């Protein structure tokens, strides 16, 4: 694993701010703090390759929030042609940033267009390992040979951390409000190995760990008692690792 870029732990920052956050908007503002890395990577890629037209695919981009930020901050937004692929028609209907909108399960997407840049943000963890591989295969096929795949992903530290998360977030054992039956929590090494299997060479652009319990409290509208139960259950694993990675094709599959 090639960990390039600045590595930091900002868990204490998340905990301090989220304890004071009265609305989900503050949580959203914190969540978006990593976007500058996206702008930098995209703009440098366009400059280095002297692209006059840039075909971008937003896998699982839904309402277009990521592309909205990118268009507002990229030096080359006038060169973008954006295709959003998502399985949620309601979110696609709200998307005003994409030039093309395609309703498709990401595991089934079979479009013929090739893209310079593919972007996917926090999608893989809501799919099991087999589905993750199918999504990565489809991205590999959709990416031009000299293109880049930018992916935000969350991961756990080790097998004990994984078991704790699966119990909390993929079952009703602790709190049914948090249950996503199809979620798959893996380590960073797991996802890197899966990307190699799918034909990608991957580097970390930015990596950090963030406190989890307050995020869950806000996201799932948990009571103080529910929050305490989750904190006690998580114990030392009261955090999640987050990374923005950039991948290039190793080979044609």
C-alpha positions in Angstrom: 0.0 0.0 0.0 1.4 3.4 -1.0 0.2 5.9 1.5 1.0 9.2 -0.2 -0.2 12.6 1.1 -0.8 13.9 4.6 -2.0 11.4 7.1 -3.7 12.8 10.2 -6.1 11.8 13.0 -8.9 14.4 13.5 -11.1 12.3 15.7 -10.8 14.8 18.5 -11.9 17.6 16.2 -15.0 15.6 15.1 -15.9 14.9 18.7 -15.5 18.4 19.9 -17.5 20.0 17.1 -20.3 17.4 16.8 -21.0 17.6 20.5 -22.0 21.2 19.9 -23.8 20.6 16.6 -27.5 21.3 16.9 -28.4 20.3 13.3 -27.4 17.9 10.6 -26.1 20.9 8.6 -23.1 21.3 10.9 -22.4 17.6 10.6 -22.6 18.0 6.8 -20.2 20.9 6.9 -17.6 18.8 8.8 -18.2 15.8 6.5 -17.3 18.0 3.5 -13.9 19.2 4.8 -12.0 16.7 2.6 -13.4 18.1 -0.7 -10.3 20.3 -1.4 -8.3 17.1 -2.0 -10.7 16.2 -4.8 -10.4 19.6 -6.5 -6.6 19.4 -6.4 -6.4 15.8 -7.8 -8.9 16.5 -10.6 -7.4 19.8 -11.7 -3.8 18.4 -11.7 -5.0 15.4 -13.7 -6.6 17.7 -16.3 -3.5 19.9 -16.5 -1.1 17.1 -16.8 -3.1 15.4 -19.5 -4.0 18.7 -21.3 -7.6 17.6 -21.5 -10.0 20.0 -23.4 -13.0 17.9 -22.7 -13.4 15.8 -19.5 -15.8 12.9 -19.3 -16.7 12.3 -15.7 -18.8 9.4 -14.2 -20.3 9.8 -10.8 -21.0 6.3 -9.5 -23.8 6.4 -6.9 -23.8 10.2 -6.9 -27.5 10.4 -6.4 -28.5 14.1 -6.1 -25.1 15.3 -7.5 -23.7 16.9 -4.3 -20.1 15.8 -5.0 -20.2 17.1 -8.6 -21.8 20.3 -7.4 -18.9 21.0 -5.1 -16.4 20.0 -7.8 -18.0 22.3 -10.4 -18.0 25.2 -8.0 -14.3 24.8 -7.2 -12.5 23.4 -10.2 -10.6 25.6 -12.5 -11.8 23.5 -15.5 -15.5 23.0 -14.7 -16.5 24.4 -18.1 -14.8 21.3 -19.7 -16.9 18.8 -17.7 -19.4 16.4 -19.2 -20.9 14.5 -16.2 -22.8 11.2 -16.2 -24.4 10.2 -12.9 -25.3 6.5 -12.4 -27.5 5.7 -9.4 -30.2 3.2 -8.5 -32.4 5.8 -6.8 -34.8 7.6 -9.2 -35.9 10.2 -6.6 -32.3 11.3 -6.0 -31.6 11.4 -9.8 -34.7 13.6 -10.2 -33.2 16.1 -7.8 -29.8 16.0 -9.6 -29.2 19.3 -11.5 -25.5 18.9 -12.0 -25.3 15.9 -14.3 -25.5 16.2 -18.1 -26.6 12.5 -18.3 -28.5 10.6 -15.7 -28.7 6.8 -15.8 -30.9 4.7 -13.5 -29.0 1.5 -12.8 -27.9 -0.7 -10.0 -24.1 -0.2 -9.8 -23.5 -3.9 -9.9 -25.4 -4.2 -13.2 -24.2 -1.1 -15.0 -23.2 -2.0 -18.5 -22.9 1.4 -20.3 -20.5 1.6 -23.3 -19.2 5.1 -22.7 -15.6 5.5 -21.4 -14.7 8.1 -18.9 -11.6 10.1 -18.0 -12.5 10.3 -14.3 -14.8 8.1 -12.2 -15.8 9.4 -8.8 -17.5 7.3 -6.1 -18.1 8.5 -2.5 -18.9 6.2 0.4 -20.7 3.6 -1.6 -18.8 0.3 -1.2 -19.5 -0.2 2.5 -23.2 -0.5 1.7 -22.6 -3.6 -0.4 -21.3 -7.1 0.4 -17.9 -8.2 -0.9 -19.2 -9.9 -4.0 -21.2 -6.8 -5.0 -18.2 -4.5 -4.2 -16.1 -6.5 -6.7 -18.9 -6.3 -9.4 -19.0 -2.5 -8.9 -15.2 -2.2 -9.2 -15.3 -4.4 -12.3 -17.8 -2.1 -13.9 -15.8 1.0 -13.0 -12.7 -0.6 -14.5 -14.5 -1.3 -17.7 -15.9 2.2 -17.8 -12.6 3.9 -17.2 -10.3 5.0 -20.0 -6.9 3.3 -19.9 -5.2 6.5 -18.8 -8.1 7.6 -16.6 -8.3 7.9 -12.8 -10.8 6.5 -10.3 -11.3 8.6 -7.1 -13.0 6.8 -4.3 -13.9 7.8 -0.7 -14.1 4.7 1.5 -14.4 4.0 5.2 -12.7 1.0 6.9 -12.0 -0.7 10.2 -8.7 -1.3 11.8 -8.6 -5.1 12.2 -10.7 -8.3 12.6 -11.9 -7.4 16.1 -13.0 -3.9 14.9 -14.8 -5.5 11.9 -16.7 -8.0 14.1 -17.8 -5.1 16.4 -19.1 -3.1 13.4 -20.9 -6.0 11.8 -22.7 -6.6 15.1 -23.6 -3.0 15.5 -24.4 -2.0 11.9 -25.4 -5.3 10.2 -27.7 -6.8 12.8 -30.5 -6.0 15.2 -28.4 -7.1 18.2 -27.5 -3.7 19.6 -30.0 -1.3 18.0 -32.3 -2.0 15.0 -32.2 1.6 13.9 -28.6 1.1 12.8 -29.1 -2.2 10.9 -28.0 -2.2 7.2 -28.1 -5.9 6.5 -26.0 -5.7 3.3 -23.3 -3.6 4.7 -19.7 -4.9 4.6 -17.1 -3.5 6.9 -13.5 -4.2 5.8 -10.0 -3.1 6.6 -8.0 -0.8 4.3 -5.9 -3.8 3.4 -9.0 -5.7 2.3 -10.2 -3.0 0.0 -6.8 -2.5 -1.5 -6.6 -6.2 -2.2 -10.0 -6.2 -3.8 -9.0 -3.2 -6.0 -5.9 -5.1 -7.2 -8.1 -8.1 -8.0 -10.4 -5.8 -10.0 -7.4 -4.4 -12.0 -6.5 -1.2 -10.1 -3.3 0.3 -8.7 -4.3 2.5 -5.8 -2.7 5.2 -3.6 -4.1 7.1 -0.6 -4.6 10.8 -1.2 -5.7 11.5 2.4 -6.4 9.3 5.4 -7.8 10.1 8.8 -9.7 8.5 11.7 -12.9 10.1 13.2 -15.0 9.4 16.3 -18.1 7.5 15.4 -20.6 7.6 18.2 -21.8 11.2 18.0 -22.1 10.9 14.2 -24.4 7.9 14.7 -26.4 9.8 17.3 -27.1 12.6 14.9 -27.6 10.5 11.8 -30.0 8.0 13.4 -31.6 10.4 15.9 -30.6 8.3 18.9 -31.5 9.1 22.4 -28.9 9.7 25.1 -29.5 6.2 26.5 -29.1 4.6 23.1 -25.9 6.6 22.5 -24.5 5.5 25.8 -25.2 1.8 24.9 -23.4 2.2 21.6 -20.4 3.9 23.2 -20.2 1.1 25.8 -20.4 -1.6 23.1 -17.8 0.0 20.8 -15.3 0.6 23.6 -11.9 1.1 22.1 -13.3 0.8 18.6 -15.3 4.0 18.8 -13.9 5.4 15.5 -13.8 4.7 11.8 -11.0 5.1 9.3 -11.7 7.3 6.3 -9.7 7.6 3.1 -9.8 9.3 -0.3 -7.9 7.1 -2.8 -6.9 7.5 -6.4 -6.7 4.4 -8.7 -5.3 3.7 -12.1 -5.7 0.7 -14.3 -3.2 -2.1 -13.9 -4.5 -4.0 -16.9 -7.5 -4.9 -18.9 -9.5 -7.7 -17.2 
